[in-house]
């Protein structure tokens, strides 16, 4: 594993690209939008500069990471010589399937195709390809450079070799990995979505303020971040898509909170829009 192509330059994609470049991989970050790519480049370079200035990384590491990174809007250019593709597009099944169909045609035959989905079926996504044994889910967490976990999720046909190679990549990235057998929501998203949804319902019912709900979980249950803060960070539109998928797959207990639906309709998407459960 020398080259990683990351597809999608949003919050997760740029975080994965930054982490992989810093770990010594050659990385190509691809997005269909020139502006999104430029935003990602600016974010990554600023993060490298700040990390070096604060002493988290050495100046040599900063320079090497920048040298390891390239950017393109062309999917074929991004994946033509890659060993591992990590797709980090929106949580929309049709979109992921369409991307994987193209990846299967354009990436080398030995390449592993991974999806950074937090809830969706790697089996269904892999079925769009002629290499389901080389398809897998790698669920990273936000912010990628700080969060230590990667959930590695097998699809129905994922080979043992693919799992082992991806575990080695996770280790080189400085991450801890857990292996999960496919089931909607995996481990962490099922728990996070339930906790966050209940927090939203409590806020809607007037049980406590957003600040006090978050404070109760941080100081009473030792969560590093409150569930409403976390939802704002993830993006309320992304959380709603996750909840709708889990509700469809697992039933009533995952019905999205009416407050979440209302906030998304109002354009209150969290930190990225300037307002969610908090003002930014």
N, C-alpha and C positions, 0 to 999 in steps of 0.2 A: 504494500500500500504506500504509494508515493504521492499520488494526485487525487484530490477530492474536488468534485464539482458540486457547488451548492446552488440550488435552483430556487430563486425567490430571495429578494434582498431586503425584506421587511425586518421587523424586530428580531425574529428568530434566525432568519437566514444570515443577516449580517453578524449576529452574535456567534453563530456556528463558524462562519468564515474567519472571524477574528481569532477564535479559540484554536481552530485548526492550523492557521498560518503561524501562530505563536508556538504551536507544538512541533513545527518543523515540516508540515505537509505543504506541498505546492497546492494552491487553492485558486480555483476560478469561480467567481461569483457571477451568476447570470440572472438577468431580469429583463422583461420585455420593455420596461420603461427606462429611458436614459436618465430621467430625473431621479427615479428611485435609486438607480445605481450610483449617481453622484451623491445623493444623500447618504447612502451606505458607505461610500468611500470616505466622505467627510467624517461620519460617525466613527468609523474604524480608526482613521488616522488620529482623530482627536483623543480617542480612548487609548491608543498606543502612546501618544505624547504625554497624556496625564499619568498613565501607569509608570512610564519611565521617570517623569518628574517627581513622582511620589516614592520612587525606589522599589516599586513592586516588580519591575523588570529592569534588566540592564539595557544600556543604550544599544549594545550589539544585538540584543534580542529584538528591540524595536526595529532596527534597520533590517534585520533578517526577515522579520514578519512582513514588513512592507514589500520586500523583494519577493516574498513567496506569493503575494496576492496579485491577481489580475481580474479584470472586469470586462464583461461583454453582454450585449443584448442578444447574441446569436446562440441558440441552444446547441447547434452542431459544433460550434467552436468550443463551447464550454465542456462538452462531454466526449469529444472524438478520441482523446487519448487518456481518459480518466480510469481510475481503478475503483472508485466508489462515488456514487452520486447520492447526495442527500437532498431530497425535495422538501422545501419549506414554504409551500404555497398555502393559500387559505384553506380552512377546514370545509371544503366542498368536495364531495365524493366525485362528482362528474369532472371537476377540474383536475383532481389528482389522477384519475383514470386516463384522461386525455394526455397528461404529461407523461405518464408511465408508458403509454403506447409509443410516444415519440422517443422516449429514452431507450426503449427496447430496440428501436430501429437504428438509433444514432450512436449509442455507447458501445464500446468494444465488447466482444462476447464474454470476456472474463469478468467484466465489471459487475459489482454488486449495486443493486438499486434499493435505496432506503427511503422511507417516508418519515417525516418528522411529525406525523399525526399524533394528537393527544387522545383521540377517542376511536378513530375509524379502523375498519378491518383491513389489515395488510393482505389477507387472503383475497379479498375482493379486488383490491388494487393490483395485486400480482397477477390475477387472472387475465388482465389486459395485456400481459406479456407472454413471450415464449420462453421465459426463464424464471418461473415462479420459485424454483429452488434457490435462486440468487436474490430474492426479494425479501425485505424485512422492514420492520419499523424501528426507528431510533427516536425515542421521545426525549428531547432535550427540555430543559427548564429555563425560565427567564428570570434574571439575566444570565445568559449562557456562561459567561466568563466567571461568574461567581457560584452558580449552582452546581453542586458536585455530581448529581445523579443523571444517569441515562437509563431509561427503561428500554430494554431490548425485547421486542415482541415478535415471536415466531408467527408466520402464517402457516396455513395447513401444509404447504409443500416446502417450507424453508428448510434447507439442509443444515446438518450439524456443522459442516465446514463454514457455511456462511455465518452462522451464529458465533463460532469461535473467532473468525477473522474480525467481525464487528466488535467482539469483546476486546480483542487486542487493540483495535483502533480507539475504543473508549478509554482503555488504560493509557495509551500514548497521549490522549487528550487530557489526561490528568483527572479522569472521571471515575466514579464508582458506578458499576452497572448492576442491574438486576434483570434476570431472565423471566419473562412473563409469557404464559400461554395465552393465545389470543382470546379475548372476551371484551365486549364493548366497554370502553372506558379504562381498560387495563387495571392497574392498582391505584395510581395517584389521582387520575382524573375522576374516577368514580367517587373517591373520598372528598376531593376538593369541591366537586360540583355539588355534592350533597350539603357540605358544610356551608359553602357560599350561598346556596339557594335558601337554606334555612335562615342564614343571617339576613338576607334580603327580605324574607317573609317577616322576620321579627321587626325589622326596620319599618316595613309597611304597616304592621300591627301596632306600632308605637311602643314596643317593649322597651326600647332604649334608643339613644342616638347612634348614628354610625360610628362616631368616635368611641363611645362607651362599649358598643358591641365588639369593636376591634380590640379595644384595651382589655376587655374581659378575656378574650382568647389569647392575647399576647402574654398577659401577666398571670392569668388563672390556669391556662392550659399550655403555656410555654411555646406558643406558636411564634415564629420569628416575625410574622406579618399578619395583620388581621385579615379576615376573609373578604371584607369589602375593599380594603386597600389593594389586596391581591387581584380582585376582579377588575378594579380600575387599571391596574398595571397591565394585566392580560389584554384588556379591551372588552367592553361589555357586549359588543357585537360578536366577538369571538366566543365569549362565554355563552351567549344565547345560542349560537350555532351548535356548540358542544351539548348544551342542555337539550336542545331539540332533537339531536341525534340520539342521545341516551334515552330520552323520553320515548322515542319511536322504537328503540331496541329493547329497553328494559322496563318500560311501563310507568305507572302513575307516580311513583316516588321521585321521578326525575322531571315532573312537569315544571317548566320554567316559572319562576315567580312572576306574578303579574307586574310587579315593580320593575323587574329587569326588562320585560317586554316594553313597558311604558318608557323607560329611560332610553332604550335603543331607538324607539320611534321618535323621541324628542331630539335625537342626535347627541345625547349625553353618553359618549362612548368610553369615558374614563380619561386617563392621563393624556392620551394622544389627541383628544378633542378639547382638552382644557377643563372639562367638567364631567363628572360621573357621580359617584357617591360623595366625592370631595371636589373642591374647586382647586384648579392648578394655575 
